[in-house]
């Protein structure tokens, strides 16, 4: 009889161990699923960190380009001020029929890609008018060179570079804004 009691106790212990094993298996399954979810979250985090690093590198490059363009704009403004001083010191342009073909060619040379804003349109119009005045000064100077007339072409090139640098800066700013809002 003692053997049957011990067998009964042993069966109860085995049933309890079986129940505990089933419960433990469920917990281990949940733990494995959580571990897989954690691994996928870490993978997603690594991918997001890689995209953030690429965005930061792009942002740094845009910042350096912006600094370069800003420096060019400052230099172009200085050249513009010098040009305005030269124009103010120079003689008034003589109304000559020979100057008319030069004025027609100046807007074609000063034409840049379409400006983005009305302020750029106004600025481009002022630059075109200034280029026409410069060309008006440059045409009569073939006979008698005015002081600083050799700089007119260089200054005109600098002004054109200034305008294109401004447009490039505006494009870089828009791209930077889009990158920031995309992130």
MARBA-3410 file (N, C-alpha, C, O; in Angstrom, 1 decimal):
183
0.8,-1.2,0.0,0.0,0.0,0.0,0.9,1.3,0.0,0.5,2.2,-0.7 ~ 1.9,1.2,0.7,2.8,2.4,0.7,3.3,2.6,-0.7,3.5,3.8,-1.1 ~ 3.5,1.6,-1.4,4.0,1.7,-2.8,3.0,2.4,-3.7,3.4,3.2,-4.5 ~ 1.7,2.1,-3.5,0.7,2.8,-4.2,0.5,4.3,-3.9,0.3,5.1,-4.7 ~ 0.7,4.6,-2.6,0.7,6.0,-2.2,1.8,6.7,-2.8,1.7,7.9,-3.3
3.0,6.1,-2.8,4.2,6.7,-3.3,4.0,6.9,-4.9,4.4,7.9,-5.4 ~ 3.4,5.9,-5.5,3.1,6.0,-7.0,2.2,7.2,-7.2,2.3,7.9,-8.2 ~ 1.1,7.3,-6.4,0.1,8.4,-6.6,0.8,9.7,-6.4,0.5,10.7,-7.1 ~ 1.6,9.8,-5.3,2.3,11.1,-5.1,3.3,11.4,-6.3,3.4,12.6,-6.7 ~ 3.9,10.4,-6.8,4.8,10.6,-7.9,4.1,11.0,-9.2,4.6,11.9,-9.9
2.9,10.4,-9.4,2.0,10.8,-10.5,1.6,12.3,-10.4,1.6,13.0,-11.3 ~ 1.2,12.7,-9.2,0.8,14.1,-8.9,2.0,15.0,-9.2,1.8,16.1,-9.8 ~ 3.1,14.6,-8.7,4.3,15.5,-9.0,4.6,15.5,-10.5,5.0,16.6,-11.0 ~ 4.5,14.4,-11.2,4.7,14.4,-12.6,3.7,15.3,-13.4,4.1,16.0,-14.3 ~ 2.4,15.3,-12.9,1.4,16.1,-13.6,1.7,17.6,-13.3,1.6,18.4,-14.1
2.2,17.9,-12.0,2.5,19.3,-11.7,3.7,19.7,-12.5,3.8,20.8,-13.0 ~ 4.7,18.8,-12.7,5.9,19.1,-13.5,5.5,19.4,-14.9,6.1,20.2,-15.6 ~ 4.6,18.5,-15.4,4.1,18.7,-16.8,3.4,20.1,-17.0,3.7,20.8,-18.0 ~ 2.6,20.4,-16.1,1.9,21.7,-16.1,2.9,22.9,-16.1,2.8,23.9,-16.8 ~ 3.9,22.7,-15.2,4.9,23.8,-15.0,5.7,23.8,-16.3,6.1,24.9,-16.8
6.0,22.7,-17.0,6.8,22.6,-18.2,6.0,23.3,-19.3,6.6,24.1,-20.1 ~ 4.7,23.1,-19.4,3.9,23.8,-20.4,3.9,25.3,-20.2,4.0,26.1,-21.2 ~ 3.7,25.7,-19.0,3.8,27.1,-18.7,5.1,27.7,-19.0,5.2,28.8,-19.5 ~ 6.2,27.0,-18.7,7.5,27.5,-19.0,7.7,27.6,-20.5,8.4,28.5,-21.0 ~ 7.2,26.6,-21.2,7.3,26.7,-22.7,6.6,27.9,-23.3,7.2,28.5,-24.2
5.5,28.3,-22.8,4.8,29.5,-23.2,5.6,30.7,-23.0,5.7,31.6,-23.8 ~ 6.2,30.8,-21.8,7.0,31.9,-21.4,8.2,32.0,-22.3,8.6,33.1,-22.8 ~ 8.8,30.9,-22.6,10.0,30.9,-23.5,9.6,31.3,-24.9,10.4,32.0,-25.6 ~ 8.5,30.9,-25.4,8.0,31.3,-26.7,7.8,32.8,-26.8,8.2,33.4,-27.7 ~ 7.2,33.3,-25.8,6.9,34.8,-25.7,8.3,35.5,-25.6,8.4,36.6,-26.3
9.2,35.0,-24.9,10.5,35.6,-24.8,11.3,35.6,-26.1,11.9,36.6,-26.5 ~ 11.2,34.5,-26.9,11.8,34.4,-28.2,11.2,35.4,-29.2,11.9,36.0,-29.9 ~ 9.8,35.5,-29.1,9.2,36.5,-30.0,9.6,37.9,-29.6,9.8,38.7,-30.5 ~ 9.7,38.2,-28.3,10.2,39.5,-27.9,11.6,39.8,-28.3,12.0,40.9,-28.7 ~ 12.4,38.7,-28.3,13.8,38.9,-28.7,13.9,39.1,-30.2,14.7,40.0,-30.6
13.1,38.5,-31.0,13.1,38.7,-32.4,12.6,40.1,-32.7,13.1,40.8,-33.6 ~ 11.5,40.6,-32.0,11.0,41.9,-32.2,12.1,43.0,-31.8,12.3,44.0,-32.5 ~ 12.8,42.7,-30.7,13.9,43.6,-30.3,15.0,43.6,-31.3,15.6,44.7,-31.6 ~ 15.4,42.4,-31.9,16.4,42.4,-33.0,16.0,43.2,-34.2,16.8,43.9,-34.8 ~ 14.7,43.1,-34.6,14.2,43.9,-35.7,14.2,45.4,-35.4,14.5,46.2,-36.3
13.9,45.7,-34.2,13.9,47.1,-33.8,15.3,47.7,-33.8,15.5,48.8,-34.2 ~ 16.3,46.9,-33.4,17.7,47.3,-33.4,18.1,47.5,-34.8,18.8,48.4,-35.2 ~ 17.7,46.6,-35.7,18.1,46.7,-37.2,17.5,48.0,-37.7,18.1,48.7,-38.5 ~ 16.2,48.2,-37.4,15.6,49.4,-37.9,16.3,50.7,-37.4,16.4,51.7,-38.1 ~ 16.7,50.6,-36.1,17.4,51.8,-35.5,18.7,52.0,-36.2,19.1,53.1,-36.4
19.4,50.9,-36.5,20.7,51.1,-37.2,20.5,51.7,-38.6,21.3,52.5,-39.0 ~ 19.4,51.2,-39.3,19.1,51.8,-40.6,18.8,53.3,-40.5,19.2,54.1,-41.3 ~ 18.0,53.6,-39.5,17.6,55.1,-39.3,18.9,55.9,-38.9,19.0,57.0,-39.4 ~ 19.8,55.3,-38.1,21.0,56.0,-37.8,21.9,56.2,-39.0,22.5,57.3,-39.2 ~ 21.9,55.3,-39.9,22.7,55.4,-41.2,22.1,56.5,-42.0,22.8,57.3,-42.6
20.7,56.5,-42.1,20.1,57.6,-42.9,20.3,59.0,-42.2,20.6,59.9,-43.0 ~ 20.3,59.0,-40.9,20.6,60.3,-40.2,22.0,60.8,-40.5,22.3,62.0,-40.7 ~ 23.0,59.8,-40.5,24.4,60.2,-40.7,24.5,60.7,-42.2,25.2,61.7,-42.4 ~ 23.8,60.1,-43.1,23.9,60.5,-44.5,23.3,61.9,-44.6,23.8,62.8,-45.4 ~ 22.2,62.1,-43.9,21.5,63.4,-44.0,22.4,64.5,-43.4,22.5,65.6,-43.9
23.1,64.2,-42.3,24.1,65.1,-41.7,25.2,65.4,-42.6,25.7,66.6,-42.7 ~ 25.7,64.4,-43.3,26.8,64.6,-44.2,26.3,65.6,-45.3,27.1,66.5,-45.8 ~ 25.1,65.3,-45.8,24.6,66.2,-46.9,24.4,67.6,-46.3,24.6,68.6,-47.0 ~ 23.9,67.7,-45.1,23.7,69.0,-44.5,25.0,69.7,-44.3,25.1,70.9,-44.5 ~ 26.1,69.0,-43.9,27.4,69.7,-43.8,27.9,70.2,-45.1,28.4,71.3,-45.3
27.7,69.3,-46.2,28.1,69.7,-47.5,27.3,70.9,-48.0,27.9,71.8,-48.6 ~ 26.1,70.9,-47.7,25.2,72.1,-48.1,25.7,73.3,-47.3,25.7,74.4,-47.9 ~ 26.0,73.2,-46.0,26.5,74.3,-45.2,27.8,74.8,-45.8,28.0,76.1,-45.8 ~ 28.7,74.0,-46.2,30.0,74.4,-46.7,29.7,75.1,-48.1,30.3,76.2,-48.3 ~ 28.8,74.6,-48.9,28.5,75.2,-50.2,27.9,76.6,-49.9,28.1,77.6,-50.6
27.0,76.6,-48.9,26.3,77.9,-48.6,27.4,78.9,-48.1,27.3,80.1,-48.5 ~ 28.3,78.5,-47.3,29.4,79.4,-46.9,30.2,79.9,-48.0,30.5,81.1,-48.1 ~ 30.5,79.0,-49.0,31.3,79.4,-50.1,30.5,80.4,-51.0,31.1,81.4,-51.4 ~ 29.2,80.1,-51.2,28.4,81.0,-52.0,28.2,82.4,-51.3,28.2,83.4,-51.9 ~ 28.1,82.3,-49.9,28.0,83.6,-49.2,29.3,84.4,-49.4,29.2,85.6,-49.6
30.4,83.8,-49.3,31.7,84.5,-49.5,31.7,85.1,-50.9,32.2,86.3,-51.1 ~ 31.3,84.4,-51.9,31.3,84.9,-53.3,30.3,86.0,-53.4,30.6,87.0,-54.1 ~ 29.2,86.0,-52.7,28.2,87.1,-52.8,28.8,88.3,-52.2,28.7,89.4,-52.7 ~ 29.5,88.2,-51.1,30.1,89.3,-50.4,31.2,89.9,-51.3,31.2,91.2,-51.5 ~ 32.0,89.1,-52.0,33.0,89.6,-52.9,32.3,90.3,-54.1,32.8,91.3,-54.6
31.2,89.7,-54.6,30.5,90.3,-55.7,29.9,91.6,-55.3,29.9,92.5,-56.2 ~ 29.4,91.7,-54.1,28.9,93.0,-53.7,30.0,94.1,-53.6,29.7,95.3,-54.0 ~ 31.2,93.7,-53.2,32.3,94.6,-53.2,32.6,95.1,-54.6,32.9,96.3,-54.9 ~ 32.6,94.1,-55.5,32.9,94.4,-56.9,31.8,95.3,-57.5,32.1,96.3,-58.2 ~ 30.6,95.1,-57.1,29.5,95.9,-57.5,29.6,97.3,-57.0,29.4,98.3,-57.8
30.0,97.5,-55.8,30.2,98.8,-55.2,31.3,99.5,-56.0,31.2,100.7,-56.3 ~ 32.4,98.8,-56.3,33.5,99.4,-57.1,33.0,99.8,-58.5,33.4,100.9,-59.0 ~ 32.2,98.9,-59.1,31.7,99.2,-60.4,30.8,100.5,-60.3,30.9,101.3,-61.2 ~ 29.9,100.6,-59.3,29.1,101.8,-59.2,29.9,103.0,-59.0,29.6,104.1,-59.6 ~ 31.0,102.9,-58.3,31.9,104.1,-58.1,32.5,104.4,-59.5,32.7,105.6,-59.8
33.0,103.4,-60.2,33.6,103.7,-61.6,32.5,104.3,-62.5,32.9,105.3,-63.2 ~ 31.3,103.9,-62.4,30.3,104.4,-63.3,30.0,105.9,-62.9,29.8,106.7,-63.7 ~ 29.9,106.1,-61.6,29.7,107.5,-61.1,30.8,108.4,-61.5,30.6,109.6,-61.8 ~ 32.1,107.9,-61.5,33.2,108.8,-61.9,33.3,108.9,-63.4,33.9,109.9,-63.8 ~ 32.8,108.0,-64.1,33.0,108.0,-65.6,32.1,109.0,-66.2,31.2,109.5,-65.6
32.5,109.4,-67.5,31.7,110.4,-68.2,30.3,109.8,-68.6,30.2,108.6,-68.6 ~ 29.4,110.7,-68.8,28.0,110.2,-69.2,28.1,109.6,-70.5,28.8,110.0,-71.4 ~ 27.4,108.5,-70.7,27.5,107.8,-72.0,26.9,108.7,-73.1,25.8,109.3,-73.0 ~ 27.6,108.7,-74.2,27.2,109.5,-75.4,26.2,108.7,-76.2,26.3,107.5,-76.4 ~ 25.1,109.4,-76.6,24.1,108.7,-77.4,24.6,108.6,-78.8,24.6,109.5,-79.6
25.1,107.4,-79.1,25.6,107.1,-80.5,24.9,105.9,-81.1,24.5,105.0,-80.4 ~ 24.7,106.0,-82.4,24.0,104.9,-83.0,24.8,103.6,-83.0,24.2,102.5,-83.0 ~ 26.1,103.7,-82.9,27.0,102.5,-82.8,26.8,101.7,-81.5,27.0,100.5,-81.4 ~ 26.3,102.4,-80.4,26.1,101.8,-79.1,24.9,100.9,-79.1,24.7,100.1,-78.2 ~ 23.9,101.2,-80.0,22.7,100.4,-80.0,22.8,98.9,-80.2,22.2,98.2,-79.5
23.7,98.4,-81.2,23.8,97.0,-81.3,24.5,96.4,-80.0,24.2,95.2,-79.7 ~ 25.3,97.1,-79.4,25.9,96.6,-78.1,24.9,96.4,-77.1,24.9,95.4,-76.3 ~ 23.9,97.3,-77.0,22.9,97.3,-76.0,21.9,96.1,-76.3,21.4,95.5,-75.3 ~ 21.7,95.7,-77.5,20.9,94.6,-77.8,21.6,93.3,-77.4,20.9,92.3,-77.0 ~ 22.9,93.3,-77.5,23.6,92.0,-77.2,23.8,91.9,-75.7,23.9,90.7,-75.2
23.7,93.0,-74.9,24.0,92.9,-73.5,22.9,92.1,-72.7,23.2,91.3,-71.9 ~ 21.6,92.3,-73.0,20.6,91.5,-72.3,20.7,90.0,-72.6,20.5,89.2,-71.7 ~ 21.2,89.6,-73.8,21.3,88.2,-74.1,22.5,87.6,-73.3,22.4,86.5,-72.8 ~ 23.5,88.4,-73.1,24.6,87.9,-72.3,24.3,87.9,-70.8,24.7,87.0,-70.1 ~ 23.5,88.9,-70.3,23.2,89.0,-68.9,22.1,88.1,-68.5,21.8,87.9,-67.3
21.4,87.4,-69.5,20.3,86.6,-69.2,20.8,85.4,-68.4,21.7,84.7,-68.9 ~ 20.1,85.1,-67.3,20.4,83.9,-66.5,19.2,83.0,-66.4,18.2,83.4,-67.0 ~ 19.3,81.9,-65.8,18.1,81.0,-65.6,17.0,81.8,-64.9,17.3,82.7,-64.2 ~ 15.8,81.4,-65.2,14.6,82.1,-64.7,14.7,82.3,-63.2,14.9,81.3,-62.4 ~ 14.5,83.5,-62.7,14.6,83.8,-61.2,13.4,83.2,-60.5,12.3,82.9,-61.1
13.6,82.9,-59.3,12.6,82.2,-58.5,11.5,83.1,-57.9,10.4,82.7,-57.7 ~ 11.9,84.4,-57.6,11.0,85.2,-56.9,10.9,86.6,-57.6,11.8,86.9,-58.4 ~ 9.9,87.4,-57.3,9.8,88.7,-57.9,11.0,89.6,-57.5,11.4,90.4,-58.3 ~ 11.5,89.4,-56.3,12.7,90.2,-55.9,13.9,89.9,-56.8,14.7,90.8,-57.1 ~ 14.0,88.6,-57.2,15.1,88.2,-58.1,14.9,88.8,-59.4,15.8,89.2,-60.1
13.6,88.9,-59.9,13.3,89.5,-61.2,13.7,91.0,-61.2,14.3,91.4,-62.1 ~ 13.4,91.7,-60.1,13.8,93.1,-60.0,15.3,93.2,-60.0,15.8,94.1,-60.6 ~ 15.9,92.4,-59.2,17.4,92.4,-59.1,18.0,92.1,-60.5,19.0,92.8,-60.9 ~ 17.5,91.2,-61.2,18.0,90.8,-62.5,17.8,92.0,-63.5,18.6,92.2,-64.3 ~ 16.6,92.6,-63.4,16.4,93.8,-64.3,17.4,94.9,-64.0,17.9,95.5,-64.9
17.6,95.1,-62.7,18.6,96.2,-62.4,20.0,95.8,-62.9,20.8,96.7,-63.4 ~ 20.4,94.5,-62.8,21.7,94.1,-63.2,21.8,94.2,-64.8,22.8,94.6,-65.3 ~ 20.7,93.9,-65.5,20.7,94.0,-66.9,20.8,95.5,-67.3,21.6,95.8,-68.2 ~ 20.1,96.4,-66.6,20.3,97.8,-66.9,21.7,98.3,-66.6,22.3,99.1,-67.3 ~ 22.3,97.8,-65.5,23.6,98.2,-65.2,24.6,97.6,-66.2,25.5,98.3,-66.6
24.3,96.4,-66.7,25.2,95.9,-67.8,25.1,96.7,-69.1,26.1,96.9,-69.8 ~ 23.9,97.2,-69.4,23.7,98.0,-70.5,24.5,99.3,-70.4,25.1,99.8,-71.3 ~ 24.4,99.9,-69.2,25.2,101.1,-68.9,26.7,100.9,-69.1,27.4,101.7,-69.6 ~ 27.1,99.7,-68.6,28.5,99.3,-68.7,28.9,99.2,-70.1,29.9,99.7,-70.6 ~ 28.1,98.5,-70.9,28.4,98.3,-72.3,28.4,99.7,-73.0,29.1,99.9,-74.0
27.5,100.6,-72.6,27.4,101.9,-73.2,28.7,102.6,-72.9,29.2,103.4,-73.7 ~ 29.3,102.4,-71.7,30.6,103.1,-71.4,31.7,102.4,-72.1,32.7,103.0,-72.5 ~ 31.6,101.1,-72.3,32.7,100.4,-72.9,32.8,100.6,-74.4,33.9,100.6,-75.0 ~ 31.7,100.9,-75.1,31.7,101.1,-76.6,32.6,102.3,-77.0,33.4,102.2,-77.8 ~ 32.3,103.5,-76.4,33.1,104.7,-76.8,34.6,104.6,-76.4,35.4,105.3,-76.9
34.9,103.8,-75.5,36.2,103.7,-74.9,37.2,103.1,-75.9,38.4,103.0,-75.5 ~ 36.8,102.6,-77.0,37.7,102.0,-78.0,38.7,103.1,-78.5,39.8,102.8,-78.8 ~ 38.1,104.3,-78.7,38.9,105.4,-79.2,39.8,105.9,-78.1,41.0,106.1,-78.3 ~ 39.3,106.2,-77.0,40.0,106.8,-75.9,39.6,106.0,-74.6,38.5,106.1,-74.2 ~ 40.5,105.2,-74.1,40.2,104.4,-72.9,40.1,105.3,-71.7,41.0,106.1,-71.3
39.0,105.1,-71.0,38.8,105.8,-69.7,39.5,105.0,-68.6,39.7,103.8,-68.8 ~ 39.9,105.6,-67.5,40.6,104.9,-66.5,39.6,103.8,-65.9,38.5,104.1,-65.6 ~ 40.1,102.6,-65.8,39.3,101.5,-65.2,38.4,100.8,-66.2,37.6,99.9,-65.8 ~ 38.5,101.2,-67.5,37.6,100.6,-68.5,38.0,99.2,-68.7,37.1,98.3,-69.1 ~ 39.2,98.8,-68.5,39.6,97.4,-68.7,39.0,96.5,-67.6,39.0,95.3,-67.8
38.6,97.1,-66.6,38.0,96.3,-65.5,36.5,96.0,-65.8,35.9,95.2,-65.1 ~ 35.9,96.7,-66.8,34.5,96.6,-67.0,34.1,95.1,-67.3,33.1,94.6,-66.8 ~ 34.8,94.5,-68.2,34.5,93.1,-68.5,34.7,92.2,-67.3,33.8,91.3,-67.1 ~ 35.7,92.4,-66.5,35.9,91.6,-65.4,34.8,91.8,-64.3,34.3,90.9,-63.7 ~ 34.4,93.0,-64.2,33.3,93.4,-63.3,32.0,92.8,-63.7,31.2,92.3,-63.0
31.7,92.9,-65.1,30.5,92.3,-65.6,30.5,90.8,-65.4,29.4,90.3,-65.0 ~ 31.6,90.1,-65.6,31.7,88.7,-65.3,31.4,88.4,-63.8,30.8,87.4,-63.5 ~ 32.0,89.3,-63.0,31.8,89.1,-61.5,30.3,89.2,-61.2,29.8,88.5,-60.3 ~ 29.7,90.2,-61.8,28.2,90.4,-61.5,27.4,89.2,-62.0,26.5,88.8,-61.3 ~ 27.7,88.7,-63.1,27.0,87.5,-63.6,27.2,86.4,-62.7,26.3,85.6,-62.4
28.5,86.2,-62.2,28.8,85.1,-61.3,28.1,85.3,-60.0,27.6,84.4,-59.4 ~ 27.9,86.6,-59.6,27.2,86.9,-58.3,25.7,86.5,-58.5,25.2,85.8,-57.6 ~ 25.1,86.8,-59.6,23.7,86.4,-59.8,23.6,84.9,-59.8,22.6,84.3,-59.2 ~ 24.5,84.2,-60.5,24.3,82.7,-60.6,24.6,82.1,-59.2,24.0,81.1,-58.8 ~ 25.5,82.7,-58.4,25.8,82.3,-57.1,24.6,82.4,-56.2,24.3,81.6,-55.4
23.9,83.6,-56.3,22.7,83.8,-55.5,21.6,82.8,-55.9,21.0,82.2,-55.0 ~ 21.5,82.5,-57.1,20.5,81.5,-57.5,20.9,80.1,-57.0,20.0,79.3,-56.5 ~ 22.1,79.8,-57.1,22.6,78.5,-56.6,22.4,78.4,-55.1,22.0,77.4,-54.5 ~ 22.6,79.5,-54.4,22.4,79.6,-52.9,21.0,79.4,-52.6,20.6,78.6,-51.7 ~ 20.1,80.0,-53.4,18.7,79.8,-53.1,18.3,78.4,-53.4,17.5,77.8,-52.6
18.8,77.7,-54.4,18.5,76.3,-54.7,19.0,75.5,-53.5,18.3,74.5,-53.1 ~ 20.2,75.8,-53.0,20.8,75.0,-51.9,19.9,75.2,-50.7,19.7,74.2,-49.9 ~ 19.5,76.4,-50.4,18.6,76.6,-49.2,17.3,75.8,-49.4,16.9,75.2,-48.4 ~ 16.7,75.9,-50.6,15.5,75.1,-50.7,15.7,73.6,-50.5,14.9,72.9,-49.9 ~ 16.8,73.1,-51.1,17.1,71.7,-50.9,17.4,71.4,-49.5,16.9,70.3,-49.0
18.0,72.3,-48.8,18.3,72.1,-47.3,17.0,72.0,-46.6,16.8,71.2,-45.7 ~ 16.1,73.0,-46.9,14.8,73.0,-46.2,14.0,71.7,-46.5,13.4,71.1,-45.6 ~ 14.1,71.2,-47.7,13.4,70.0,-48.1,14.0,68.8,-47.3,13.3,67.9,-46.8 ~ 15.3,68.8,-47.2,16.0,67.7,-46.5,15.6,67.7,-45.0,15.4,66.7,-44.4 ~ 15.5,68.9,-44.4,15.2,69.0,-43.0,13.8,68.6,-42.7,13.5,67.9,-41.8
12.8,69.0,-43.6,11.4,68.6,-43.4,11.2,67.2,-43.7,10.3,66.5,-43.2 ~ 12.0,66.6,-44.6,11.9,65.2,-45.0,12.4,64.3,-43.8,11.8,63.3,-43.5 ~ 13.4,64.8,-43.1,13.9,64.0,-41.9,12.9,64.3,-40.8,13.2,63.7,-39.7
END
